[in-house]
Amino acid sequence: MSLMHSARALSAGIFAAVATVAGFATAASAEPEVVFRAAHSSATTSTGHQAFEFLDKDLREKTGGRLGLEIFPNSQLGGERELVENIQLGNVDLAFVSSAPVASFNPSFFAFDIPFLFKSREQAYAVLDGEVGKEILASLDKVGMVGLAYWENGFRQLTNSKKEIRSPEDLSGMKMRTMENEVHIATWRAAGANPAPLAFNELFTALQQGTFDAQEGPINLFYDMKFNEVQKFISKTNHIYSPWPLLGNPEKLAELSEEDRVIFDQAVKDATAYQRKLAKEADDKAEKAMTEVRFTTLSDEELARFAAKASPIMDVVKKKAGADLVDRLIAAANQ
């Protein structure tokens, strides 16, 4: 037996045990003929989880119950890096994860880590759903995954437990959690923080214990994960627009008939529109709910100071993702 097959067998056994204990299957009157094991590291209140529920319901309705999802939230089947690995191994069939961890498997995704690339959601959607975005998604084929769509994680903001932050100087000496991504680490080091990577599923405890003073991420995810219990300051930097690539296992998708694949692809398209609609509303709802958190809106001049600190990162991104791809992505964003 090959090493890969041994890994598959071992991981499959572990995952089967977790699934039995977790008991987190989507409710259904009968078991579908084809069940997609869908996993993520967010809370059940997240827009991504709701989109999985939407996709499950839609597939069951359109196929008379033949296709459906079994959903595992809250990192039950691993953090984001583990989910990407298990999409490749076939232990997970569908997953949405942050784009930054995907870059460790496919360097093209480093292109989305360009600071201040997008100014609005509409601009981001146009690029992601356009030629360059589709090219990056399709490039996942070469690393054993199928890129199905870009869901929305959102514009990332700077949060901390110490004080209001309006300038890079305010970050000086702060211990900051970043995603497991070299470009993110370099960006925040350039801004003056003391950054280090940590898996998302370990972040709440680390913030609670004071291992990190600061972190960054979308407002709605901050609220869903209850980070507002341990972090009281949010600066609206909008420094990166973070998509949630929806990943699929190619072998699982190959099980579908041509007819069912057409139905599946349309259901994914509908779920993407639904998730993005929820995401547009989620940040505003979260901000209104977190009355104990101090939100700071930065001026154009203050944002420019952060952007200036991050400008050398462009060279790092080009080395990682390829200069041609980065140049075409920037050109598409500026159209």
C-alpha positions as CSV (number, residue, x, y, z in Angstrom):
1,M,0.0,0.0,0.0
2,S,1.4,3.4,-1.0
3,L,2.1,6.1,1.6
4,M,-0.8,8.2,0.1
5,H,-3.2,5.3,0.3
6,S,-2.1,4.6,3.9
7,A,-2.7,8.3,4.8
8,R,-6.1,8.2,3.1
9,A,-7.1,5.1,5.0
10,L,-5.9,6.3,8.4
11,S,-7.5,9.8,8.0
12,A,-10.7,8.2,6.7
13,G,-11.0,6.1,9.8
14,I,-10.3,9.1,12.1
15,F,-12.8,11.2,10.3
16,A,-15.5,8.5,10.4
17,A,-15.1,8.3,14.1
18,V,-15.3,12.1,14.4
19,A,-18.4,12.2,12.3
20,T,-20.1,9.5,14.5
21,V,-19.3,11.4,17.7
22,A,-20.2,14.8,16.3
23,G,-23.5,13.8,14.9
24,F,-23.6,17.0,12.9
25,A,-25.4,15.7,9.8
26,T,-27.9,18.0,8.1
27,A,-31.4,16.8,8.9
28,A,-33.2,14.9,6.2
29,S,-36.1,12.5,5.9
30,A,-33.9,10.0,4.0
31,E,-30.2,9.6,3.3
32,P,-29.3,11.0,-0.2
33,E,-27.6,8.7,-2.7
34,V,-24.7,11.1,-2.9
35,V,-23.7,12.9,0.3
36,F,-21.1,15.6,0.3
37,R,-19.1,16.0,3.5
38,A,-19.0,19.8,3.9
39,A,-16.7,21.3,6.5
40,H,-15.5,24.7,7.7
41,S,-13.8,26.3,10.7
42,S,-16.4,29.0,11.4
43,A,-19.4,29.2,13.7
44,T,-22.9,27.9,12.8
45,T,-24.0,31.6,12.7
46,S,-21.5,32.4,9.9
47,T,-22.7,33.3,6.5
48,G,-20.7,30.5,5.1
49,H,-22.5,27.9,7.2
50,Q,-25.8,29.4,6.2
51,A,-24.7,29.1,2.6
52,F,-23.9,25.4,3.1
53,E,-27.4,24.9,4.6
54,F,-28.9,26.7,1.6
55,L,-26.9,24.5,-0.8
56,D,-28.0,21.4,1.0
57,K,-31.6,22.3,0.8
58,D,-31.4,23.4,-2.8
59,L,-29.7,20.2,-3.9
60,R,-32.2,18.0,-2.2
61,E,-35.1,19.9,-3.7
62,K,-33.7,19.9,-7.2
63,T,-32.8,16.2,-7.2
64,G,-35.6,14.7,-5.3
65,G,-33.3,14.0,-2.3
66,R,-30.6,12.2,-4.3
67,L,-27.9,14.8,-3.5
68,G,-27.3,16.5,-0.2
69,L,-24.7,17.7,2.3
70,E,-23.5,16.6,5.7
71,I,-22.2,19.7,7.4
72,F,-19.4,19.9,10.0
73,P,-18.8,23.4,11.4
74,N,-16.5,24.8,14.1
75,S,-13.3,23.1,12.9
76,Q,-14.8,19.7,13.8
77,L,-12.8,18.1,11.0
78,G,-9.8,20.4,11.4
79,G,-8.6,24.0,11.0
80,E,-8.3,25.6,7.6
81,R,-5.0,24.1,6.6
82,E,-6.2,20.7,7.6
83,L,-9.4,21.2,5.6
84,V,-7.4,22.0,2.5
85,E,-5.3,18.9,3.0
86,N,-8.4,16.7,3.5
87,I,-10.0,18.1,0.4
88,Q,-6.9,16.7,-1.4
89,L,-7.1,13.4,0.4
90,G,-10.8,13.0,-0.2
91,N,-11.8,12.9,3.5
92,V,-13.7,16.2,3.0
93,D,-15.7,16.8,-0.2
94,L,-16.5,20.5,0.2
95,A,-15.0,23.3,2.3
96,F,-14.7,27.1,2.3
97,V,-11.5,28.5,3.7
98,S,-9.7,31.8,3.8
99,S,-7.7,32.4,0.6
100,A,-4.4,32.9,2.6
101,P,-4.0,29.3,3.7
102,V,-4.8,28.1,0.2
103,A,-1.7,30.1,-1.0
104,S,0.5,27.6,0.8
105,F,-0.8,24.9,-1.6
106,N,-1.1,27.1,-4.7
107,P,1.1,30.3,-4.9
108,S,-1.3,32.0,-7.3
109,F,-3.6,32.7,-4.3
110,F,-0.9,35.0,-2.8
111,A,-2.1,37.5,-5.3
112,F,-5.1,38.2,-3.2
113,D,-2.9,39.3,-0.3
114,I,-1.9,42.6,-2.0
115,P,-2.8,45.2,0.6
116,F,-5.5,47.8,-0.4
117,L,-6.1,46.0,-3.8
118,F,-9.9,46.4,-3.6
119,K,-11.9,49.5,-2.5
120,S,-15.4,48.0,-2.7
121,R,-17.2,44.7,-2.8
122,E,-18.5,45.4,-6.3
123,Q,-15.0,45.9,-7.5
124,A,-13.9,42.6,-5.9
125,Y,-16.8,40.7,-7.3
126,A,-16.1,42.0,-10.8
127,V,-12.5,40.8,-10.6
128,L,-13.1,37.5,-8.9
129,D,-15.9,36.5,-11.3
130,G,-13.9,37.8,-14.3
131,E,-11.1,36.3,-16.4
132,V,-8.2,36.6,-13.9
133,G,-10.3,35.4,-10.9
134,K,-11.5,32.4,-12.8
135,E,-8.0,31.6,-13.9
136,I,-6.8,31.6,-10.3
137,L,-9.7,29.4,-9.3
138,A,-9.1,26.9,-12.1
139,S,-5.4,26.6,-11.2
140,L,-6.4,24.6,-8.2
141,D,-6.8,21.6,-10.5
142,K,-3.1,21.1,-10.6
143,V,-2.9,20.6,-6.8
144,G,-5.8,18.1,-6.5
145,M,-8.7,20.4,-5.8
146,V,-11.6,21.9,-7.7
147,G,-12.2,25.6,-7.2
148,L,-16.0,26.0,-7.3
149,A,-16.6,29.6,-6.4
150,Y,-15.5,32.6,-4.3
151,W,-17.6,33.1,-1.3
152,E,-17.0,36.2,0.8
153,N,-15.1,36.4,4.0
154,G,-15.0,40.2,3.7
155,F,-12.8,43.2,4.2
156,R,-10.3,42.6,6.9
157,Q,-10.0,45.1,9.9
158,L,-7.4,45.6,12.6
159,T,-8.5,44.7,16.1
160,N,-6.8,44.7,19.5
161,S,-7.3,44.6,23.3
162,K,-5.1,47.5,24.3
163,K,-6.0,50.9,22.7
164,E,-7.3,52.8,19.7
165,I,-5.1,52.4,16.7
166,R,-4.9,55.2,14.1
167,S,-1.3,54.8,12.8
168,P,1.4,52.2,12.2
169,E,3.2,53.7,15.2
170,D,0.4,52.7,17.4
171,L,1.1,49.1,16.5
172,S,4.7,49.3,17.7
173,G,5.6,46.3,19.8
174,M,2.1,44.7,19.8
175,K,2.0,40.9,19.6
176,M,-0.2,40.2,16.6
177,R,-1.8,37.0,15.3
178,T,-1.8,36.6,11.5
179,M,-2.9,33.9,9.2
180,E,-0.5,31.1,8.3
181,N,0.8,33.1,5.3
182,E,4.2,34.6,4.6
183,V,2.8,37.7,2.9
184,H,0.5,38.6,5.9
185,I,3.4,38.1,8.3
186,A,5.6,40.4,6.2
187,T,2.9,43.0,5.8
188,W,2.3,43.4,9.6
189,R,6.0,43.3,10.4
190,A,6.5,46.2,7.9
191,A,3.7,48.1,9.7
192,G,5.5,47.9,13.0
193,A,3.8,45.0,14.8
194,N,5.3,41.8,16.1
195,P,3.4,39.2,14.1
196,A,3.2,35.4,14.3
197,P,1.0,32.9,12.6
198,L,-1.6,30.8,14.5
199,A,-4.4,28.5,13.3
200,F,-7.8,30.2,13.4
201,N,-9.4,27.5,15.6
202,E,-6.8,28.3,18.3
203,L,-7.2,32.1,18.1
204,F,-10.0,32.8,20.7
205,T,-8.0,31.1,23.5
206,A,-4.8,32.8,22.5
207,L,-6.5,36.3,22.6
208,Q,-8.2,35.4,25.9
209,Q,-4.9,34.4,27.5
210,G,-3.1,37.5,26.2
211,T,-0.7,35.5,23.9
212,F,-1.6,38.1,21.3
213,D,-2.6,41.7,21.7
214,A,-4.0,42.2,18.2
215,Q,-5.4,40.3,15.2
216,E,-7.1,41.1,11.9
217,G,-10.2,39.9,10.1
218,P,-13.7,40.7,9.0
219,I,-16.1,42.3,11.5
220,N,-18.8,39.7,11.0
221,L,-16.4,36.8,11.7
222,F,-15.0,38.7,14.7
223,Y,-18.6,38.8,16.1
224,D,-19.5,35.2,15.1
225,M,-16.4,33.9,16.9
226,K,-17.1,36.1,20.0
227,F,-13.8,37.8,19.8
228,N,-15.6,40.9,21.1
229,E,-15.5,39.2,24.5
230,V,-11.7,39.7,24.6
231,Q,-10.9,42.5,22.1
232,K,-12.5,45.9,22.5
233,F,-10.9,48.0,19.7
234,I,-11.5,47.8,15.9
235,S,-9.8,50.1,13.4
236,K,-11.5,50.0,10.0
237,T,-8.5,49.6,7.8
238,N,-10.1,47.5,5.0
239,H,-6.5,46.5,4.3
240,I,-7.4,43.3,2.4
241,Y,-10.5,41.9,0.8
242,S,-10.6,38.2,1.8
243,P,-12.5,35.7,-0.3
244,W,-13.6,32.3,0.9
245,P,-12.7,30.0,-1.9
246,L,-15.2,27.1,-2.1
247,L,-13.2,24.0,-2.6
248,G,-14.3,20.6,-3.9
249,N,-12.7,17.1,-4.1
250,P,-12.4,16.1,-7.7
251,E,-13.0,12.4,-7.2
252,K,-16.3,13.1,-5.3
253,L,-17.5,15.5,-8.0
254,A,-16.6,12.9,-10.7
255,E,-19.2,10.6,-9.1
256,L,-22.0,12.9,-10.4
257,S,-23.7,12.2,-13.7
258,E,-23.6,15.0,-16.3
259,E,-27.2,15.9,-15.4
260,D,-26.4,16.1,-11.7
261,R,-23.2,18.1,-12.3
262,V,-25.3,20.7,-14.1
263,I,-27.7,20.9,-11.2
264,F,-24.8,21.0,-8.7
265,D,-23.0,23.8,-10.5
266,Q,-26.2,25.9,-10.7
267,A,-26.9,25.3,-7.0
268,V,-23.4,26.5,-6.1
269,K,-23.9,29.6,-8.2
270,D,-27.2,30.3,-6.4
271,A,-25.6,29.6,-3.0
272,T,-22.8,32.0,-3.9
273,A,-25.2,34.8,-4.6
274,Y,-27.1,34.0,-1.4
275,Q,-23.9,34.0,0.7
276,R,-22.6,37.3,-0.7
277,K,-26.0,38.9,0.1
278,L,-25.7,37.7,3.7
279,A,-22.1,38.9,3.9
280,K,-23.1,42.4,2.8
281,E,-25.5,42.6,5.7
282,A,-23.5,40.8,8.3
283,D,-20.8,43.5,9.0
284,D,-23.4,46.2,9.7
285,K,-25.5,43.8,11.9
286,A,-22.4,42.8,13.8
287,E,-21.2,46.4,14.4
288,K,-24.6,47.4,15.7
289,A,-24.7,44.5,18.1
290,M,-21.2,45.1,19.5
291,T,-22.0,48.2,21.6
292,E,-19.1,47.5,23.9
293,V,-16.5,47.7,21.1
294,R,-14.9,51.0,20.0
295,F,-14.9,51.3,16.3
296,T,-12.4,53.8,14.7
297,T,-12.9,55.0,11.1
298,L,-9.6,56.1,9.7
299,S,-9.2,59.2,7.5
300,D,-7.8,59.0,4.0
301,E,-4.5,60.3,5.3
302,E,-4.3,57.7,8.1
303,L,-5.1,54.9,5.7
304,A,-2.4,56.2,3.3
305,R,0.2,55.9,6.1
306,F,-0.7,52.2,6.5
307,A,-0.6,51.7,2.7
308,A,2.8,53.3,2.5
309,K,4.2,50.9,5.1
310,A,2.7,48.0,3.1
311,S,3.9,49.1,-0.4
312,P,7.2,47.0,-0.3
313,I,5.0,43.9,0.1
314,M,4.1,44.1,-3.6
315,D,7.6,42.8,-4.5
316,V,7.1,39.9,-2.1
317,V,3.7,39.0,-3.7
318,K,5.1,39.1,-7.2
319,K,7.8,36.7,-6.2
320,K,5.3,34.4,-4.7
321,A,2.4,34.5,-7.2
322,G,4.2,35.6,-10.3
323,A,4.7,39.1,-11.7
324,D,2.5,38.6,-14.7
325,L,-0.5,37.3,-12.7
326,V,-0.2,40.1,-10.2
327,D,0.1,42.8,-12.9
328,R,-3.0,41.4,-14.6
329,L,-4.9,41.3,-11.4
330,I,-4.1,44.9,-10.5
331,A,-5.0,46.0,-14.1
332,A,-8.4,44.2,-13.7
333,A,-9.0,45.9,-10.3
334,N,-8.3,49.3,-11.8
335,Q,-10.6,49.0,-14.8
